[in-house]
Amino acid sequence: MTEHLDKLPFEDYCKTIFNKDALFDKPESLKGYRVLSCTQYILGPCAAAYLGELGAEVIKIEVPRLGEPMRHCSPYNETWFYPVSRWNPGRGTSPAFQGANHNEYFVTLDYRKPEAKEIFFNMVQKSDAMVWNYRPGTFDRWKIGYGACKEVNPRIVLAWCGGFGGFGPGRNWASYDILGQAKGGVFSFTGHRAGRASAGFPSKHTTWIMDYSVGMLVSTGMLAGLYWRDTVSGLGNYFECSQVQGSTRYTEYALPLWGRSGVVRMRWGNWDTEICVNGICACGLTSYPHSDHPAEKEEGYICVQAYKDEDFANLMNLIGRPDLGKKYASHDDRVEAKSQEEIYPAIEEFLKDKTKEEANRIFSGAGIISQPLLTVLEAANCDHWLDRGALGWYDDPYYGDVFTQKVMYKMSESPPRLKHVHRPVGCDNEEIYQRVCGLSSDQIREMEAKEVI
């Protein structure tokens, strides 16, 4: 088999060893590890779900009956994924909950009640790791903080991912994704470009990008804690990851630029402050002239990249502006703000009677790197993503056909995989509390009646 693979062209080799149809024929990297997800919204849940995609048994603990807030706060609220729980058959779970809670078991528990604490510590004793993202000090006030958990299980790896961290002047401030972008300085250079007398105005990233990306950092830290425990110390670890501090990692060169020269980076919109041409340009025609959908009626956009001198000259000749190719032949000349303010309008003038698809064919045919900006519908039907199994229809064991993102990376021997998108609140109370905690069916029903679980 190995000899056969070695003779394959690289693309066929990758298709074979990363075969998306053979994921469940291979072992899982984290099988045998148990993770408690004491989380809500996006940051904490996705950190645990990333480990679940790698095979860890992730047990998500939610508030009894209705579950955590993210089930109820997004566009098309309460319209998908019925029921939210068997106690509320007429309510559903919003689609925003889906992307951060893959492959988890779902139980309910009211941490504040004495009977619940006993159940909680029972699970802590039998788990490898935990994720929290409640406000700082909340679990300590409930007497179930790291100190108490460590007494029960000295090997526990506990990740607390809060907004502003556990110490510092802002430690008690609430935080959501947009606040993280604001406090970390990201908004100072994202948005509409600055003009001669204006700093422009900011634009948030519409998706919860801080939560999902910092959540990956949290899961990376947890893997490091588990590795250190299992190969070095035999002991657990407690670490925090601040969502807002994470956003400072995405300020790119802005901080060292200020530290070195005192220059404060400004907004530059859809163009690039470091290389030119490398930006988004408007096309003049829509790709869907007969559509009534607002996203399809608008004119298209296309990314264009031609920052090497020969590529820039080629682009300028292509759009009928060889004069600009000569005027800004050096990259140092064309990357200047004033230069870009002449170059990009010239490109858009060329594009004013074209769709993004027509523009892409012209640019690609001339050897210019370009990429039309896809709508969600276009991305959902993109052959590249479908062929790689990055997204697509999934026959969920509970909800049936669901269109969803799948795992975002490949592994040849122990690949991550999607088992289910999520489940109703408390769906796994019976299985988990029997298998992990040793409770009987009668005990579970009694606890549910008291809303302990």
C-alpha positions in Angstrom: 0.0 0.0 0.0 2.8 2.4 0.9 4.7 1.7 -2.3 1.5 2.3 -4.3 0.9 5.7 -2.5 4.5 6.8 -3.1 4.0 6.5 -6.9 0.8 8.7 -6.9 0.9 12.3 -8.0 0.7 14.6 -5.0 -3.0 15.5 -5.5 -4.0 11.8 -5.7 -1.8 11.0 -2.8 -3.6 13.7 -0.6 -7.0 12.5 -1.8 -6.2 9.0 -0.8 -4.7 9.5 2.6 -7.2 12.2 3.5 -10.2 10.3 2.0 -13.2 12.1 3.5 -15.3 8.9 3.0 -13.0 6.8 5.2 -12.9 9.0 8.3 -14.9 6.6 10.5 -12.7 3.6 9.5 -9.7 5.2 11.4 -9.0 5.7 15.1 -9.5 9.0 16.9 -6.6 11.0 18.4 -8.2 11.9 21.7 -10.4 8.8 22.3 -10.4 8.0 26.0 -10.1 11.6 27.2 -13.1 13.1 28.9 -13.8 16.9 28.8 -16.4 18.8 30.8 -17.7 21.9 28.9 -19.1 24.3 31.5 -19.6 26.9 28.8 -22.0 29.2 27.0 -22.2 31.4 23.9 -19.2 30.7 21.5 -15.7 31.1 23.0 -15.8 28.3 25.6 -18.1 25.9 23.7 -16.0 25.9 20.5 -12.8 25.3 22.5 -14.4 22.1 23.9 -16.0 21.1 20.6 -12.6 21.3 18.8 -11.4 18.5 21.2 -14.7 16.6 20.5 -13.9 16.6 16.8 -10.6 14.9 17.6 -12.4 12.1 19.5 -12.5 13.4 23.1 -15.8 12.6 25.0 -17.1 16.1 25.6 -19.9 16.5 28.1 -21.7 19.9 27.8 -23.4 21.0 31.0 -26.3 23.5 30.6 -29.0 25.1 32.7 -32.0 22.8 33.1 -35.0 23.1 30.8 -33.9 25.8 28.4 -30.2 25.3 28.2 -27.6 28.0 27.6 -28.3 31.5 26.1 -26.8 30.8 22.6 -29.7 28.4 21.8 -32.0 31.4 21.9 -30.2 34.4 20.6 -29.5 34.6 16.9 -31.2 35.3 13.5 -34.1 33.0 12.9 -34.3 32.5 16.6 -36.3 29.4 17.7 -37.0 28.3 14.1 -34.7 25.3 13.7 -33.8 22.1 15.5 -36.9 21.2 17.5 -37.3 20.6 20.3 -34.9 22.6 22.4 -35.7 20.0 25.1 -38.4 17.5 26.0 -39.6 20.0 28.6 -40.1 22.6 26.0 -41.3 20.8 22.8 -42.6 24.0 21.2 -39.3 25.8 21.2 -36.2 25.2 19.1 -32.5 25.9 19.0 -31.2 28.7 16.8 -28.7 27.9 14.0 -25.9 29.9 15.7 -25.6 27.2 18.3 -24.6 24.6 15.7 -21.1 25.6 14.8 -19.7 25.6 18.3 -21.1 22.4 19.8 -20.2 19.5 17.5 -19.9 16.0 18.8 -20.9 16.7 22.4 -23.1 15.0 25.0 -25.7 17.3 26.5 -26.6 17.2 30.2 -28.2 19.7 32.5 -27.2 20.7 36.0 -27.9 23.6 38.4 -24.5 24.1 39.8 -25.8 26.1 42.8 -27.8 23.3 44.4 -26.1 21.0 47.0 -27.2 17.8 45.2 -25.8 19.2 41.9 -22.4 19.9 43.5 -22.1 16.2 44.4 -22.9 15.2 40.8 -20.5 17.8 39.5 -17.6 16.7 41.6 -18.3 13.1 40.7 -17.8 14.0 37.0 -14.8 16.1 37.8 -13.2 13.1 39.5 -13.6 11.1 36.3 -12.6 13.7 33.8 -9.3 14.8 32.2 -10.1 18.4 31.4 -12.7 21.2 31.8 -13.5 24.4 30.0 -15.3 27.4 31.7 -16.2 30.8 30.4 -18.5 32.2 33.0 -17.6 35.6 34.5 -14.5 35.7 36.7 -14.9 34.2 40.2 -18.4 32.7 39.5 -17.4 29.1 40.1 -15.4 30.1 43.2 -18.5 31.8 44.6 -20.4 28.6 44.0 -17.7 26.6 45.8 -16.8 24.6 42.7 -13.7 26.6 41.5 -10.3 25.2 40.5 -9.2 24.8 44.1 -12.2 22.6 44.9 -11.8 20.6 41.7 -8.1 20.1 42.2 -8.8 18.5 45.6 -11.1 16.0 43.9 -8.9 15.4 40.9 -5.3 16.7 41.0 -4.8 15.6 37.4 -7.6 17.9 36.0 -6.6 20.3 33.3 -8.9 23.4 33.6 -9.1 26.2 31.1 -11.0 29.4 32.0 -11.5 31.6 29.0 -13.0 34.9 30.2 -13.4 38.2 28.6 -10.7 40.4 30.2 -9.0 37.7 32.3 -8.9 37.0 36.0 -6.8 40.0 37.0 -6.2 43.5 35.9 -8.3 46.7 36.1 -10.9 45.3 33.7 -11.2 41.9 35.2 -14.9 42.3 36.1 -16.0 43.8 32.7 -18.3 41.7 30.6 -17.1 40.9 27.1 -18.5 39.7 23.8 -16.8 39.2 20.5 -17.4 42.8 19.4 -16.1 44.2 22.7 -13.0 42.1 22.3 -12.3 43.6 18.8 -12.9 47.1 20.3 -10.7 46.7 23.4 -7.9 44.9 21.6 -7.4 47.8 19.1 -8.5 45.9 16.0 -11.2 48.4 15.2 -8.7 51.2 15.0 -7.6 49.9 11.6 -10.5 47.9 10.2 -13.3 49.6 8.3 -13.6 52.3 5.7 -10.3 53.8 4.7 -8.9 57.0 6.1 -8.9 60.1 3.9 -6.8 63.2 3.9 -8.9 64.8 6.7 -10.6 61.8 8.2 -9.7 58.6 10.0 -12.5 56.8 8.3 -14.9 54.8 10.4 -14.7 51.3 11.8 -16.4 48.1 10.7 -16.8 45.0 12.9 -16.3 41.6 11.5 -19.9 40.3 11.2 -19.1 36.8 12.4 -17.8 36.0 16.0 -14.3 35.7 14.7 -12.6 36.5 18.1 -14.6 33.7 19.8 -13.9 31.0 17.2 -10.2 31.9 16.8 -9.4 32.4 20.5 -11.3 29.2 21.2 -8.8 27.4 19.1 -6.0 28.9 21.2 -7.8 27.6 24.3 -8.0 24.1 22.9 -4.3 24.3 22.0 -3.5 25.2 25.6 -5.6 22.3 26.9 -3.7 19.9 24.6 -0.4 21.3 26.0 -1.7 20.8 29.6 -2.7 17.2 28.9 0.6 16.5 27.2 2.5 18.0 30.2 0.4 16.0 32.7 0.7 12.7 30.8 4.5 12.9 29.9 6.1 15.1 32.5 4.4 15.9 35.8 1.4 13.6 36.3 -0.4 16.7 37.5 -3.1 19.0 36.1 -2.9 22.6 35.1 -5.1 25.7 35.5 -4.8 28.4 32.8 -6.8 31.3 31.6 -7.2 32.7 28.1 -8.5 36.2 27.8 -10.7 36.8 24.7 -9.7 40.4 24.6 -6.0 39.7 25.0 -6.4 37.2 22.1 -7.6 40.0 19.9 -4.3 41.9 20.4 -2.6 39.0 18.6 -4.5 40.0 15.5 -3.3 43.6 15.4 -0.5 42.3 13.2 2.3 44.8 12.7 0.4 47.8 14.3 1.9 47.4 17.8 5.6 46.9 16.8 5.2 49.7 14.3 4.1 52.1 17.0 6.7 50.8 19.4 9.5 51.3 16.9 8.5 54.5 15.2 5.5 56.0 17.1 3.4 55.7 13.9 -0.2 54.8 14.6 -1.7 52.5 11.9 -4.8 53.9 10.2 -7.7 52.3 8.4 -7.2 51.5 4.8 -10.5 49.7 3.9 -10.3 47.1 1.2 -6.8 47.9 0.1 -3.5 46.9 1.7 -1.1 49.1 3.5 1.9 46.7 3.0 1.6 45.6 -0.7 0.0 47.0 -3.8 -1.9 45.8 -5.8 -3.6 43.6 -3.1 -7.2 44.6 -2.6 -10.9 44.3 -3.2 -12.3 46.1 -6.3 -15.9 46.7 -7.2 -17.3 45.3 -10.5 -20.0 47.3 -12.2 -22.5 44.5 -13.0 -24.4 42.0 -10.8 -24.0 38.3 -11.5 -27.7 37.8 -11.0 -29.5 40.5 -13.0 -32.9 38.8 -12.6 -32.7 38.0 -8.9 -34.7 39.8 -6.2 -32.3 38.8 -3.4 -30.4 41.8 -2.1 -27.1 39.9 -1.8 -27.4 38.9 -5.4 -28.7 42.2 -6.8 -25.6 44.1 -5.7 -22.7 44.5 -8.0 -20.0 41.9 -7.5 -16.5 42.3 -5.9 -13.2 40.7 -6.7 -9.9 40.4 -5.0 -6.9 41.3 -7.2 -3.3 40.7 -6.4 -0.4 42.0 -8.5 2.3 43.4 -6.3 5.4 42.1 -8.1 6.7 44.6 -10.6 6.2 42.4 -13.6 2.7 41.5 -12.5 1.7 45.1 -11.9 3.0 46.1 -15.3 1.0 43.2 -16.8 -2.2 44.3 -15.0 -1.9 47.9 -16.0 -1.4 46.9 -19.6 -4.4 44.7 -19.4 -6.7 47.5 -18.1 -5.4 49.9 -20.7 -3.3 52.0 -18.3 0.3 51.3 -19.3 1.1 54.9 -18.1 0.4 53.8 -14.5 2.6 50.8 -15.0 5.5 53.1 -15.9 4.6 55.8 -13.3 4.6 53.3 -10.4 7.0 50.7 -11.7 8.6 50.4 -8.3 6.7 48.8 -5.5 8.0 51.5 -3.1 6.3 54.0 -5.3 2.9 52.3 -5.7 2.4 51.2 -2.1 2.2 54.9 -1.0 -1.3 56.0 -0.1 -1.5 58.7 -2.8 -0.4 56.1 -5.4 -3.1 53.6 -4.4 -5.7 56.3 -4.6 -4.9 56.5 -8.3 -4.3 52.9 -9.0 -7.5 51.3 -7.6 -10.0 53.7 -9.2 -8.3 52.9 -12.5 -8.9 49.1 -12.0 -12.5 49.8 -11.0 -13.0 51.9 -14.1 -11.9 48.8 -16.1 -14.4 46.7 -14.2 -17.4 48.9 -14.4 -19.0 47.0 -17.3 -18.1 43.5 -16.0 -19.4 40.9 -13.6 -17.0 39.4 -11.0 -17.0 36.1 -13.0 -16.1 38.0 -16.3 -13.4 39.9 -14.4 -11.9 36.7 -13.0 -11.8 35.0 -16.4 -9.9 38.1 -17.8 -7.5 38.3 -15.0 -6.8 34.6 -14.7 -6.3 34.4 -18.5 -3.6 37.1 -18.2 -1.9 35.4 -15.3 -3.2 37.8 -12.7 -4.2 36.3 -9.3 -7.8 37.1 -8.6 -10.7 35.7 -6.6 -14.4 36.8 -6.8 -16.0 37.4 -3.4 -18.5 34.6 -2.9 -21.9 34.9 -1.2 -22.7 32.2 1.4 -24.9 30.5 -1.3 -22.0 30.5 -3.7 -19.6 29.1 -1.1 -22.1 26.4 -0.2 -22.0 25.2 -3.8 -18.3 25.7 -4.4 -16.8 22.5 -5.9 -13.6 23.0 -4.1 -15.1 23.0 -0.6 -17.5 20.2 -1.4 -14.8 18.0 -2.9 -12.6 18.5 0.2 -15.5 17.8 2.6 -15.1 21.2 4.2 -18.8 21.7 4.2 -21.9 20.1 2.9 -25.0 18.2 3.7 -24.7 15.9 6.8 -27.2 13.2 7.8 -27.3 14.1 11.5 -28.5 11.2 13.7 -30.9 13.4 15.6 -32.0 16.3 13.2 -31.7 14.6 9.8 -30.3 16.5 6.8 -28.3 19.5 8.0 -26.0 21.7 5.9 -23.0 22.6 8.0 -19.3 23.3 8.2 -17.3 20.2 8.9 -13.8 19.8 10.4 -11.3 22.3 9.0 -8.1 20.2 8.8 -7.0 16.8 7.7 -5.1 14.0 9.5 -4.0 10.8 7.7 -4.0 8.3 10.6 -6.4 9.6 13.2 -8.6 12.3 11.5 -11.1 14.6 13.1 -14.7 14.0 12.2 -18.2 15.3 12.6 -20.5 12.9 14.5 -23.5 15.2 15.2 -24.1 18.9 15.1 -25.6 19.1 18.5 -28.6 17.7 20.5 -31.5 19.0 22.6 -31.0 20.2 26.2 -30.5 17.4 28.6 -30.8 14.8 25.8 -28.0 12.7 27.4 -28.9 13.0 31.1 -29.9 9.3 31.3 -26.8 7.9 29.6 -24.2 10.2 31.2 -25.5 10.2 34.7 -25.9 6.4 34.7 -22.6 5.6 32.9 -20.3 8.2 34.5 -22.0 9.0 37.9 -23.7 5.6 38.6 -27.1 7.2 39.2 -30.2 5.0 38.7 -33.1 5.9 36.4 -35.3 6.7 39.5 -32.6 9.0 40.9 -32.3 10.8 37.6 -36.0 11.4 37.3 -36.1 12.6 40.9 -33.3 15.1 40.2 -35.0 16.3 37.0 -38.3 16.9 38.9 -36.4 19.0 41.5 -34.6 20.8 38.6 -31.3 19.8 40.0 -30.6 18.4 36.5 
